[in-house]
Structure formats: C-alpha cells, structure tokens
Amino acid sequence: MAAAQGLALGNIFLALFLWIDLPQKILFPLLGLLLLAQIPAPFHPQQRESLRDLLPYLPFIFVFYLLIGTFYVCLMPSYVRFSYLKGLELFFYIGAVLLAALLFRQKRDYPLAIGVGMGVFAVAFLHDFNRLTSNLAMYAVQAAAGFMDIFCLGLFLRGQDVIRRFGLGAGCMLAGPTVGLPLLYAQRWPFFMCTGGNLVLGIGLILFYFVQSARTRRSSEGTPSAPDTPPPPETQETHLAELCRRLGAPREIFSYREWEILKLAVSGKAIREIASLLNLSESSVKTYLQRIYRKLGVSSKAELLRKLARAGGVAPEDHPSP
C-alpha cells in the first residue's frame, strides 16, 4: 500500500508540473533533484537469497512493458486529438494502483492477471481510433499499467535480497520500452506487434498459471523432510507468511523491518539479540514489536506464539519467550 500511495502521489506531482508547463531546462533538473533526494535514505542490510520465485515472471514483465509502451506511443496522437477531458486518464491509473494494492494482499497474482487483461482489452480498439475508442483505449492502458506497476513493486520489494530483486526486475521493465521504441520506425510493425504480442502474452499467462499450479501440486505431494532436519530458511519464511495470512495479516501489510523482526522473534531471539543482529536500539525493536502485535491482534510474544500454534504453526514451547 505504501508503494501504491507513492506511485499515486508521484503521478499527481508530475501532472502538476506538466500543468504548470515549466520549461524543460527547469523541469528535468527538478525531477532529477527529487530522485537524488532519495540517496541518503537508510540502507537495509541485504542477505543473498534465491530468486526462483521472481524469474518465471520476468518474461511476462518484459513483454508487457514492451507491448504497452509501444501501444501507448501509437495511441497518444489520437488521444490528444480526441480526449474528452485532459488529465482524466490519470484517475484511471491512480484508481488501478490503489485497487491493485488491495488485491495484492489477497493474492499476489491478481494484479498481474487483471493488468494483462486490461492490456488485451485496450489493444482491441487498435483497428479504429476514433473519439470513443481512443479514450477507452487510453483509460484501459492506464489501468493496465497501474495494476502491473503494483504487481511488479510487490514482487520486487520483498524478502531480504531487495537490491538484486529490484535491479533485475526493474531492468526487465525498462528493457521492454527500450526494445519497443525503435520498432516504431518500422512502418506497420508496431500494430502487428501489439496485436500479435498481446495474444502471445495472454496465452502465455494461461499456460504459466497451469504450469505453476502443477508445480505447486507436485510440491505438496512430495516427501516431507525428516523431522530432525530443520527446513531451509525460505521454507520457514513461506510457512510463517502462510500462518500470518490465515490470521488475516498477509505478508504485504508488514514493512521490511517489521517482517525481519517478526521472523527473529518467532525463531526465539530475545529483544537484545534482535537489536544486535539488526543494528537497532532495543527501544526501536520494542516499538516494531508493538506494531507487529497490533497487526496480528495480540499483546505479547507469548500470545503471538500461541496464536500461530493454533493456526497450524510450531508449538509455542519450541520457541520460548526471552
């Protein structure tokens, strides 16, 4: 939700800058300064993790932004000519962003599916750009971009290896328009590419769904680990995320720091140990723990462990309170 609010506010400020009609020699340095202002932001320690959950999505991300970026450029001249109300498309983007953030909490792939669907819907108007179809296509493109932007941010900004995830994922996002824009010079290639490419993307998404479902079923039917062999950290984190989801607190409602502290607390670490591991003060750890307790509807670590146990997790006695 924080990412959605940031995207919404960023687009509002950008629209205001464009409405003021600042000269480009002022506008672009100003935008650059706003980006540079993020450099002093705190840097969270990174822990190298497997990117297996990210890699299957990268082809879809690349193809989507390739198609949508190219189609957007094809559509823009017609939309500028026929638009009902200048700036109205921004509200479709912001609305999609906020709705996508809510859907992402329910199931991660919902924004992806809706984003692809809205992209296919937009390209359906490609054969005839008139006043009505130009506006409908633009609104659908903006909504598609909003859903996909949130899906991508939610996918990239998770786990403990955020820098690698975001670098690889955002690189695929930006590679799409980079490849697509030169093709605009190839006569009618953009129209062929957008139409045929969306069919490929839609069919690919369906195949992806069935392949992932089959893999999930095979994993659930596999041989469980020996009881004396502790599960790998990734499995432990996935299990904890599932327990929190059952308790009405999906992983996405926790900040990066809250989630790190929750994992350490559930593993049996004392407040002093957590503070030392994360280079925080003990009072900061206690503050984060209070936020975590509120989100999970408990008031203490003991109550938290009991609640997780009832949801199907590890018994509280396996993780004694400090």
VOLUMLUM-264596 format. One record per residue (C-alpha): residue in three letters; x negated, y negated, z. Coordinates in steps of 0.1 Angstrom, whole numbers, padded with zeros to 4 digits, always signed. Each point is the difference from the previous one (the first is absolute). Layout:
<recs>
ALAXYZ
...
</recs>
This chain:
<recs>
MET+0000+0000+0000
ALA-0029-0024+0007
ALA-0013+0007-0036
ALA+0035-0007-0013
GLN+0002-0033+0019
GLY-0034-0010-0012
LEU+0009+0007-0037
ALA+0032-0019+0003
LEU-0016-0031+0016
GLY-0029+0002-0024
ASN+0024-0001-0030
ILE+0020-0028+0015
PHE-0031-0021+0005
LEU-0012+0008-0035
ALA+0034-0011-0014
LEU-0002-0033+0019
PHE-0035-0006-0014
LEU+0013+0006-0035
TRP+0031-0021+0006
ILE-0022-0029+0012
ASP-0019+0005-0033
LEU-0034-0006+0013
PRO-0028-0004-0026
GLN-0018+0033-0006
LYS-0033-0015+0012
ILE+0017-0004+0034
LEU+0023+0030+0001
PHE-0026+0027-0006
PRO-0026-0013+0024
LEU+0028-0003+0026
LEU+0011+0035-0005
GLY-0036+0011+0002
LEU-0004-0018+0034
LEU+0030+0018+0014
LEU-0014+0033-0010
LEU-0035-0009+0014
ALA+0017-0009+0033
GLN+0005+0037+0006
ILE-0037+0008+0002
PRO-0003-0007+0038
ALA+0029+0025+0007
PRO-0010+0027+0024
PHE-0016+0031-0015
HIS+0014+0033+0014
PRO-0025+0029+0003
GLN+0004+0024-0028
GLN-0001+0038+0002
ARG-0006+0019-0032
GLU+0031+0022-0009
SER+0012+0022-0028
LEU+0020-0019-0026
ARG+0019+0030-0012
ASP+0034-0015+0008
LEU-0009-0031-0021
LEU-0016+0015-0031
PRO+0032+0016-0015
TYR+0017-0034-0001
LEU-0028-0019-0018
PRO+0010+0010-0035
PHE+0036-0013+0006
ILE-0013-0032+0015
PHE-0023-0006-0030
VAL+0027+0008-0026
PHE+0027-0020+0018
TYR-0020-0032+0002
LEU-0013+0005-0036
LEU+0036+0002-0013
ILE+0016-0026+0022
GLY-0028-0025-0005
THR+0001+0003-0038
PHE+0038+0000-0001
TYR+0001-0031+0023
VAL-0022-0019-0025
CYS+0022+0011-0029
LEU+0032-0010+0019
MET-0012-0034+0013
PRO+0005-0022-0031
SER+0035+0012-0004
TYR+0008-0004+0037
VAL-0014-0036+0000
ARG+0023-0008-0029
PHE+0032+0017+0013
SER-0004-0001+0038
TYR+0032-0008+0019
LEU-0017-0016+0029
LYS-0038-0006+0003
GLY-0014+0018+0030
LEU+0029+0023+0006
GLU-0022+0030-0009
LEU-0020-0007+0032
PHE+0029+0009+0022
PHE+0003+0034-0017
TYR-0037+0006+0007
ILE+0003-0010+0037
GLY+0032+0019+0005
ALA-0017+0032-0015
VAL-0030-0005+0022
LEU+0020-0002+0032
LEU+0022+0029-0009
ALA-0030+0021-0010
ALA-0015-0006+0034
LEU+0031+0014+0017
LEU+0001+0030-0024
PHE-0037+0007+0005
ARG+0007+0006+0037
GLN+0026+0027-0009
LYS-0020+0018-0027
ARG-0032-0012-0016
ASP+0009+0010-0036
TYR+0034-0019-0001
PRO-0015-0033-0012
LEU-0021+0018-0026
ALA+0030+0018-0015
ILE+0021-0032+0000
GLY-0028-0020-0015
VAL-0005+0023-0029
GLY+0038+0002-0005
MET+0003-0038-0001
GLY-0029-0001-0025
VAL+0017+0024-0023
PHE+0032-0020+0003
ALA-0018-0032-0009
VAL-0015+0015-0031
ALA+0034+0012-0012
PHE+0006-0036-0011
LEU-0032-0001-0021
HIS+0018+0005-0033
ASP+0019-0033+0002
PHE-0010-0030+0020
ASN+0030-0024+0002
ARG+0011-0023+0029
LEU+0016+0028+0020
THR-0025+0028-0006
SER-0030-0023+0006
ASN+0013-0010+0034
LEU+0009+0035+0010
ALA-0033+0014-0012
MET-0019-0027+0020
TYR+0020+0007+0032
ALA-0006+0037-0004
VAL-0037-0005-0006
GLN-0004-0021+0031
ALA+0019+0025+0021
ALA-0021+0029-0014
ALA-0032-0019+0009
GLY+0013-0008+0035
PHE+0007+0037+0007
MET-0033+0012-0014
ASP-0021-0028+0017
ILE+0013+0011+0034
PHE-0004+0037-0008
CYS-0036-0006-0009
LEU-0008-0022+0030
GLY+0016+0026+0023
LEU-0020+0028-0017
PHE-0033-0019+0001
LEU+0001-0016+0035
ARG+0003+0031+0021
GLY-0023+0024+0017
GLN-0035-0008+0012
ASP-0017-0005-0034
VAL+0019-0030-0012
ILE-0028-0017-0019
ARG-0006+0030-0023
ARG+0037+0006-0004
PHE+0008-0036-0008
GLY-0030-0004-0023
LEU+0008+0030-0020
GLY+0038-0006-0001
ALA-0002-0037-0008
GLY-0025+0007-0026
CYS+0025+0023-0018
MET+0027-0027+0004
LEU-0022-0026-0017
ALA-0014+0023-0026
GLY+0035+0004-0015
PRO+0005-0036-0011
THR-0037-0002-0009
VAL+0005+0028-0025
GLY+0034-0011-0011
LEU-0006-0037-0008
PRO-0025+0007-0029
LEU+0026+0022-0016
LEU+0024-0030-0004
TYR-0020-0010-0030
ALA+0007+0032-0018
GLN+0032-0010-0018
ARG+0029+0022+0012
TRP-0021+0023+0022
PRO+0013-0017+0032
PHE+0036+0009-0008
PHE-0009+0036-0009
MET-0022+0003+0031
CYS+0026-0013+0024
THR+0028+0022-0013
GLY-0019+0032-0004
GLY-0021-0007+0031
ASN+0031-0003+0022
LEU+0012+0033-0012
VAL-0033+0016+0009
LEU+0000-0017+0034
GLY+0036+0011+0008
ILE-0006+0036-0011
GLY-0033+0000+0018
LEU+0016-0011+0032
ILE+0026+0028-0002
LEU-0028+0025-0006
PHE-0020-0015+0029
TYR+0029+0004+0023
PHE+0005+0037-0008
VAL-0038+0007+0002
GLN-0002-0017+0034
SER+0031+0018+0013
ALA-0015+0033-0010
ARG-0033-0008+0017
THR+0018-0010+0032
ARG+0019+0033+0000
ARG-0031+0020-0005
SER-0018-0019+0028
SER+0029+0006+0024
GLU+0000+0037-0009
GLY-0038+0004+0005
THR-0017+0019+0028
PRO-0002-0022+0031
SER-0033-0007+0016
ALA-0013+0022+0028
PRO+0013-0013+0034
ASP-0036-0006+0013
THR-0009-0020-0031
PRO+0009-0037+0003
PRO+0017-0015-0030
PRO-0020-0024-0021
PRO+0004-0038+0008
GLU+0021-0006-0031
THR+0024+0028+0010
GLN+0002-0014+0036
GLU+0008-0035-0013
THR+0026+0013-0024
HIS+0017+0020+0028
LEU+0000-0030+0023
ALA+0015-0021-0028
GLU+0028+0026-0005
LEU+0007+0000+0038
CYS+0003-0038+0000
ARG+0023+0001-0030
ARG+0023+0025+0018
LEU+0001-0025+0029
GLY+0011-0028-0023
ALA-0034-0017-0002
PRO-0016+0008-0034
ARG-0037-0005-0004
GLU+0005-0032-0020
ILE+0014-0020+0029
PHE-0033+0002+0019
SER-0028-0023-0008
TYR-0034+0014-0009
ARG-0013-0007+0035
GLU+0031+0014+0018
TRP-0002+0032-0020
GLU-0037+0005+0009
ILE+0007-0006+0037
LEU+0031+0024-0001
LYS-0021+0028-0015
LEU-0027-0004+0026
ALA+0025-0003+0028
VAL+0018+0032-0010
SER-0033+0018-0003
GLY-0006-0006+0037
LYS-0023-0030-0001
ALA+0001-0024+0030
ILE+0005-0037-0005
ARG-0037-0007+0008
GLU-0011+0026-0027
ILE+0023-0014-0026
ALA-0013-0035+0007
SER-0036+0012-0004
LEU+0007+0019-0032
LEU+0019-0028-0017
ASN-0022-0028+0014
LEU+0030-0017+0017
SER+0006-0012+0035
GLU+0020+0021+0024
SER+0027-0027+0002
SER+0004+0001-0038
VAL+0004+0037+0000
LYS+0027-0003+0027
THR+0018-0026-0021
TYR-0001+0022-0030
LEU+0013+0030+0020
GLN+0029-0021+0013
ARG+0010-0008-0037
ILE-0003+0037-0008
TYR+0021+0010+0029
ARG+0027-0025-0010
LYS+0001+0014-0035
LEU+0003+0036+0012
GLY+0025-0009+0027
VAL-0021+0010+0030
SER-0016-0018+0029
SER-0031+0021+0008
LYS-0025+0024-0015
ALA+0015+0029+0020
GLU+0034-0008-0014
LEU-0014-0003-0035
LEU-0016+0035+0002
ARG+0032+0015+0013
LYS+0020-0016-0028
LEU-0025+0013-0026
ALA+0002+0034+0015
ARG+0038+0001-0002
ALA-0004-0011-0037
GLY-0021+0031-0006
GLY-0035-0012+0007
VAL-0027+0012+0023
ALA+0011+0006+0036
PRO-0008-0029+0023
GLU-0023+0020+0023
ASP-0023+0005-0030
HIS-0007-0038+0001
PRO-0001-0011+0036
SER+0003-0036+0008
PRO-0031-0018+0011
</recs>
